[in-house]
Amino acid sequence: MRFARTIAGMVLLALGVPALLAGAGLWLAAGHADPDGGFGARFEPVRTPACVVLVTDVDALLRTDLPLARTGQARLHLTARDDHSPVFLGLAPADEVRRWLADVPHSTVRRVAVTRGPLPVDLDPATAGDGVAVPLAQPFWVREGIGSLEWSPAELGGRSLSLVVMRVDGADGLDLRMRGELRAGWFPGLAWALLTGGTLLVVLAVVVLLRPLRPREVVFVVEPDQVPVLAGRLGVTSLSGLGRQPGPASRPERHLVAVGSGTHGRTRAAIAPPPGRCPDDQD
């Protein structure tokens, strides 16, 4: 019983402590949310001589750098501007974008580091080409916008979509200032659920591990001729003191029970009554 309780307590601790730590981390992160409940961040300026800044696979980038954006009904809002022309942002199937930009100079985003302050954007060098791309004339856009774009990664998850950022006129030489915002309505609820659940699991684990076990009643069943030997080993001088131990009187007593059969099917007593005195001794 003690072993089973120890295992159960350790399992509860193994579940409760990570949940409590995760809830505390989410609760601290929720304190940095914007007044409308979103989490916004600026990107470092993106400069390239190419015509297009391209994210080849948006879902793969989010899975690596911002996995929380792919859960539930979270929504991403991306804004971009350039001093020389309005900026187009669009999502389209990756194979369509690859064919469209085959001869158009473009820079591919390798990764976006999620850190404090402006988020650095790692770009591959611009590809060679002399083609011209006009985004508004293309029919394959799944989501598109001028200056901003909003979508739910969970709704478009599992599809290979590319993100295209470029000037509306398709001119080269981009100097982009971008900002992203993540809105997740489930974020505060998840933080409180993890905090509450983790606390309950830890408290229950402490109760299971530290609650004292009830003492068990011990009954010895021995042959009658072994009673003196057992009494000597237990350190008692009489059967009446066999079960008595120092401490509260409410403790269960241990009893010595004699078993065995005498002649004619009758049970023998554990200790026979003292023999009578001889007639000669009475004189």
Contacts in CASP RR format, 6 or more apart in sequence:
PFRMAT RR
TARGET T0000
AUTHOR 0000-0000-0000
METHOD contacts of the structure
MODEL  1
MRFARTIAGMVLLALGVPALLAGAGLWLAAGHADPDGGFGARFEPVRTPA
CVVLVTDVDALLRTDLPLARTGQARLHLTARDDHSPVFLGLAPADEVRRW
LADVPHSTVRRVAVTRGPLPVDLDPATAGDGVAVPLAQPFWVREGIGSLE
WSPAELGGRSLSLVVMRVDGADGLDLRMRGELRAGWFPGLAWALLTGGTL
LVVLAVVVLLRPLRPREVVFVVEPDQVPVLAGRLGVTSLSGLGRQPGPAS
RPERHLVAVGSGTHGRTRAAIAPPPGRCPDDQD
1 213 0 8 1.000
2 213 0 8 1.000
5 208 0 8 1.000
5 209 0 8 1.000
5 211 0 8 1.000
6 209 0 8 1.000
8 208 0 8 1.000
9 204 0 8 1.000
9 205 0 8 1.000
9 208 0 8 1.000
9 209 0 8 1.000
10 205 0 8 1.000
10 209 0 8 1.000
12 201 0 8 1.000
12 202 0 8 1.000
12 204 0 8 1.000
12 205 0 8 1.000
12 208 0 8 1.000
13 201 0 8 1.000
13 202 0 8 1.000
13 205 0 8 1.000
15 198 0 8 1.000
15 201 0 8 1.000
16 197 0 8 1.000
16 198 0 8 1.000
16 201 0 8 1.000
16 202 0 8 1.000
16 205 0 8 1.000
17 198 0 8 1.000
17 202 0 8 1.000
19 194 0 8 1.000
19 197 0 8 1.000
19 198 0 8 1.000
19 201 0 8 1.000
20 194 0 8 1.000
20 195 0 8 1.000
20 197 0 8 1.000
20 198 0 8 1.000
20 199 0 8 1.000
20 201 0 8 1.000
20 202 0 8 1.000
22 194 0 8 1.000
23 190 0 8 1.000
23 191 0 8 1.000
23 194 0 8 1.000
23 195 0 8 1.000
23 198 0 8 1.000
24 195 0 8 1.000
25 191 0 8 1.000
26 187 0 8 1.000
26 190 0 8 1.000
26 191 0 8 1.000
26 194 0 8 1.000
27 191 0 8 1.000
27 192 0 8 1.000
27 195 0 8 1.000
29 39 0 8 1.000
29 187 0 8 1.000
29 191 0 8 1.000
30 187 0 8 1.000
30 188 0 8 1.000
30 191 0 8 1.000
32 39 0 8 1.000
33 39 0 8 1.000
33 187 0 8 1.000
34 40 0 8 1.000
34 181 0 8 1.000
36 183 0 8 1.000
37 183 0 8 1.000
37 185 0 8 1.000
38 181 0 8 1.000
38 182 0 8 1.000
38 183 0 8 1.000
38 184 0 8 1.000
39 181 0 8 1.000
39 182 0 8 1.000
39 183 0 8 1.000
39 184 0 8 1.000
40 179 0 8 1.000
40 180 0 8 1.000
40 181 0 8 1.000
40 182 0 8 1.000
41 114 0 8 1.000
41 117 0 8 1.000
41 118 0 8 1.000
41 119 0 8 1.000
41 179 0 8 1.000
41 180 0 8 1.000
41 181 0 8 1.000
42 117 0 8 1.000
42 118 0 8 1.000
42 119 0 8 1.000
42 177 0 8 1.000
42 178 0 8 1.000
42 179 0 8 1.000
42 180 0 8 1.000
43 112 0 8 1.000
43 118 0 8 1.000
43 119 0 8 1.000
43 120 0 8 1.000
43 121 0 8 1.000
43 177 0 8 1.000
43 178 0 8 1.000
43 179 0 8 1.000
43 180 0 8 1.000
44 118 0 8 1.000
44 119 0 8 1.000
44 120 0 8 1.000
44 121 0 8 1.000
45 175 0 8 1.000
45 176 0 8 1.000
45 177 0 8 1.000
46 53 0 8 1.000
46 121 0 8 1.000
46 123 0 8 1.000
46 174 0 8 1.000
46 175 0 8 1.000
46 176 0 8 1.000
46 178 0 8 1.000
47 173 0 8 1.000
47 174 0 8 1.000
47 175 0 8 1.000
47 176 0 8 1.000
48 107 0 8 1.000
48 123 0 8 1.000
48 126 0 8 1.000
48 173 0 8 1.000
48 174 0 8 1.000
49 105 0 8 1.000
49 126 0 8 1.000
49 172 0 8 1.000
49 173 0 8 1.000
50 105 0 8 1.000
50 106 0 8 1.000
50 107 0 8 1.000
50 126 0 8 1.000
50 127 0 8 1.000
50 172 0 8 1.000
50 173 0 8 1.000
50 174 0 8 1.000
51 104 0 8 1.000
51 105 0 8 1.000
51 106 0 8 1.000
51 132 0 8 1.000
51 133 0 8 1.000
51 166 0 8 1.000
51 167 0 8 1.000
51 170 0 8 1.000
51 171 0 8 1.000
51 172 0 8 1.000
51 173 0 8 1.000
51 174 0 8 1.000
52 101 0 8 1.000
52 104 0 8 1.000
52 105 0 8 1.000
52 106 0 8 1.000
52 107 0 8 1.000
52 133 0 8 1.000
52 164 0 8 1.000
52 165 0 8 1.000
52 166 0 8 1.000
52 174 0 8 1.000
53 106 0 8 1.000
53 107 0 8 1.000
53 109 0 8 1.000
53 123 0 8 1.000
53 164 0 8 1.000
53 165 0 8 1.000
53 166 0 8 1.000
53 174 0 8 1.000
53 176 0 8 1.000
54 97 0 8 1.000
54 101 0 8 1.000
54 106 0 8 1.000
54 107 0 8 1.000
54 108 0 8 1.000
54 109 0 8 1.000
54 162 0 8 1.000
54 163 0 8 1.000
54 164 0 8 1.000
54 165 0 8 1.000
55 61 0 8 1.000
55 108 0 8 1.000
55 109 0 8 1.000
55 162 0 8 1.000
55 163 0 8 1.000
56 94 0 8 1.000
56 108 0 8 1.000
56 109 0 8 1.000
56 162 0 8 1.000
57 94 0 8 1.000
57 160 0 8 1.000
57 161 0 8 1.000
57 162 0 8 1.000
58 91 0 8 1.000
58 153 0 8 1.000
58 156 0 8 1.000
58 161 0 8 1.000
58 162 0 8 1.000
58 163 0 8 1.000
59 70 0 8 1.000
59 153 0 8 1.000
59 156 0 8 1.000
59 157 0 8 1.000
59 158 0 8 1.000
59 159 0 8 1.000
59 160 0 8 1.000
59 161 0 8 1.000
61 109 0 8 1.000
61 111 0 8 1.000
61 112 0 8 1.000
62 69 0 8 1.000
62 70 0 8 1.000
62 153 0 8 1.000
63 70 0 8 1.000
64 111 0 8 1.000
65 111 0 8 1.000
65 112 0 8 1.000
65 113 0 8 1.000
65 114 0 8 1.000
66 112 0 8 1.000
66 114 0 8 1.000
66 182 0 8 1.000
68 74 0 8 1.000
68 182 0 8 1.000
68 184 0 8 1.000
69 76 0 8 1.000
69 153 0 8 1.000
69 182 0 8 1.000
69 184 0 8 1.000
70 153 0 8 1.000
70 154 0 8 1.000
70 157 0 8 1.000
71 154 0 8 1.000
71 184 0 8 1.000
71 186 0 8 1.000
72 154 0 8 1.000
72 184 0 8 1.000
72 186 0 8 1.000
73 152 0 8 1.000
73 154 0 8 1.000
73 184 0 8 1.000
73 185 0 8 1.000
73 186 0 8 1.000
74 152 0 8 1.000
74 153 0 8 1.000
74 154 0 8 1.000
74 182 0 8 1.000
74 183 0 8 1.000
74 184 0 8 1.000
74 185 0 8 1.000
74 186 0 8 1.000
75 150 0 8 1.000
75 151 0 8 1.000
75 152 0 8 1.000
75 182 0 8 1.000
75 183 0 8 1.000
75 184 0 8 1.000
76 150 0 8 1.000
76 151 0 8 1.000
76 152 0 8 1.000
76 153 0 8 1.000
76 180 0 8 1.000
76 181 0 8 1.000
76 182 0 8 1.000
77 148 0 8 1.000
77 149 0 8 1.000
77 150 0 8 1.000
77 180 0 8 1.000
77 181 0 8 1.000
77 182 0 8 1.000
77 183 0 8 1.000
78 89 0 8 1.000
78 148 0 8 1.000
78 149 0 8 1.000
78 150 0 8 1.000
78 178 0 8 1.000
78 179 0 8 1.000
78 180 0 8 1.000
78 181 0 8 1.000
79 147 0 8 1.000
79 148 0 8 1.000
79 149 0 8 1.000
79 178 0 8 1.000
79 179 0 8 1.000
79 180 0 8 1.000
80 87 0 8 1.000
80 89 0 8 1.000
80 147 0 8 1.000
80 148 0 8 1.000
80 165 0 8 1.000
80 176 0 8 1.000
80 177 0 8 1.000
80 178 0 8 1.000
80 179 0 8 1.000
81 87 0 8 1.000
81 147 0 8 1.000
81 176 0 8 1.000
81 177 0 8 1.000
82 167 0 8 1.000
82 174 0 8 1.000
82 175 0 8 1.000
82 176 0 8 1.000
82 177 0 8 1.000
83 175 0 8 1.000
84 167 0 8 1.000
84 171 0 8 1.000
84 175 0 8 1.000
85 167 0 8 1.000
85 168 0 8 1.000
85 169 0 8 1.000
85 171 0 8 1.000
86 146 0 8 1.000
86 147 0 8 1.000
86 167 0 8 1.000
86 168 0 8 1.000
87 146 0 8 1.000
87 147 0 8 1.000
87 165 0 8 1.000
87 166 0 8 1.000
87 167 0 8 1.000
87 168 0 8 1.000
87 176 0 8 1.000
88 135 0 8 1.000
88 136 0 8 1.000
88 144 0 8 1.000
88 145 0 8 1.000
88 146 0 8 1.000
88 147 0 8 1.000
88 164 0 8 1.000
88 165 0 8 1.000
88 166 0 8 1.000
88 167 0 8 1.000
88 168 0 8 1.000
89 144 0 8 1.000
89 145 0 8 1.000
89 146 0 8 1.000
89 147 0 8 1.000
89 148 0 8 1.000
89 149 0 8 1.000
89 163 0 8 1.000
89 164 0 8 1.000
89 165 0 8 1.000
90 135 0 8 1.000
90 141 0 8 1.000
90 142 0 8 1.000
90 143 0 8 1.000
90 144 0 8 1.000
90 145 0 8 1.000
90 149 0 8 1.000
90 163 0 8 1.000
90 164 0 8 1.000
90 165 0 8 1.000
91 141 0 8 1.000
91 142 0 8 1.000
91 143 0 8 1.000
91 144 0 8 1.000
91 149 0 8 1.000
91 151 0 8 1.000
91 156 0 8 1.000
91 161 0 8 1.000
91 162 0 8 1.000
91 163 0 8 1.000
91 164 0 8 1.000
92 138 0 8 1.000
92 140 0 8 1.000
92 141 0 8 1.000
92 142 0 8 1.000
92 161 0 8 1.000
92 162 0 8 1.000
92 164 0 8 1.000
93 140 0 8 1.000
93 142 0 8 1.000
93 159 0 8 1.000
93 160 0 8 1.000
93 161 0 8 1.000
93 162 0 8 1.000
94 160 0 8 1.000
94 161 0 8 1.000
94 162 0 8 1.000
95 160 0 8 1.000
96 140 0 8 1.000
97 140 0 8 1.000
97 162 0 8 1.000
97 164 0 8 1.000
98 162 0 8 1.000
100 133 0 8 1.000
100 138 0 8 1.000
100 140 0 8 1.000
101 133 0 8 1.000
101 164 0 8 1.000
103 129 0 8 1.000
103 130 0 8 1.000
103 131 0 8 1.000
104 129 0 8 1.000
104 131 0 8 1.000
104 132 0 8 1.000
104 133 0 8 1.000
105 126 0 8 1.000
105 127 0 8 1.000
105 128 0 8 1.000
105 129 0 8 1.000
105 130 0 8 1.000
105 131 0 8 1.000
105 172 0 8 1.000
106 126 0 8 1.000
106 127 0 8 1.000
107 123 0 8 1.000
107 124 0 8 1.000
107 125 0 8 1.000
107 126 0 8 1.000
107 127 0 8 1.000
108 123 0 8 1.000
108 124 0 8 1.000
109 121 0 8 1.000
109 122 0 8 1.000
109 123 0 8 1.000
109 124 0 8 1.000
110 122 0 8 1.000
110 123 0 8 1.000
110 124 0 8 1.000
111 122 0 8 1.000
112 119 0 8 1.000
112 120 0 8 1.000
112 121 0 8 1.000
112 122 0 8 1.000
113 119 0 8 1.000
113 120 0 8 1.000
113 122 0 8 1.000
121 178 0 8 1.000
132 170 0 8 1.000
133 166 0 8 1.000
133 170 0 8 1.000
134 169 0 8 1.000
134 170 0 8 1.000
135 141 0 8 1.000
135 144 0 8 1.000
135 164 0 8 1.000
135 166 0 8 1.000
135 168 0 8 1.000
135 170 0 8 1.000
136 168 0 8 1.000
142 156 0 8 1.000
142 161 0 8 1.000
143 149 0 8 1.000
143 150 0 8 1.000
143 151 0 8 1.000
143 156 0 8 1.000
146 168 0 8 1.000
165 174 0 8 1.000
165 176 0 8 1.000
165 178 0 8 1.000
166 174 0 8 1.000
167 174 0 8 1.000
215 251 0 8 1.000
215 252 0 8 1.000
216 252 0 8 1.000
217 252 0 8 1.000
217 253 0 8 1.000
217 254 0 8 1.000
218 252 0 8 1.000
218 254 0 8 1.000
219 254 0 8 1.000
219 255 0 8 1.000
219 257 0 8 1.000
220 230 0 8 1.000
220 254 0 8 1.000
220 255 0 8 1.000
220 256 0 8 1.000
220 257 0 8 1.000
221 257 0 8 1.000
221 259 0 8 1.000
222 230 0 8 1.000
222 256 0 8 1.000
222 257 0 8 1.000
222 258 0 8 1.000
222 259 0 8 1.000
223 258 0 8 1.000
223 259 0 8 1.000
223 260 0 8 1.000
224 258 0 8 1.000
224 259 0 8 1.000
224 260 0 8 1.000
224 268 0 8 1.000
224 269 0 8 1.000
224 270 0 8 1.000
224 271 0 8 1.000
227 239 0 8 1.000
227 256 0 8 1.000
227 258 0 8 1.000
227 270 0 8 1.000
227 271 0 8 1.000
230 256 0 8 1.000
231 237 0 8 1.000
231 238 0 8 1.000
231 239 0 8 1.000
231 242 0 8 1.000
231 256 0 8 1.000
234 242 0 8 1.000
236 242 0 8 1.000
236 243 0 8 1.000
239 256 0 8 1.000
239 270 0 8 1.000
239 271 0 8 1.000
242 254 0 8 1.000
242 255 0 8 1.000
242 256 0 8 1.000
243 253 0 8 1.000
243 254 0 8 1.000
243 255 0 8 1.000
244 253 0 8 1.000
245 251 0 8 1.000
256 270 0 8 1.000
257 270 0 8 1.000
258 267 0 8 1.000
258 268 0 8 1.000
258 269 0 8 1.000
258 270 0 8 1.000
259 267 0 8 1.000
260 267 0 8 1.000
260 268 0 8 1.000
261 267 0 8 1.000
261 268 0 8 1.000
262 268 0 8 1.000
END
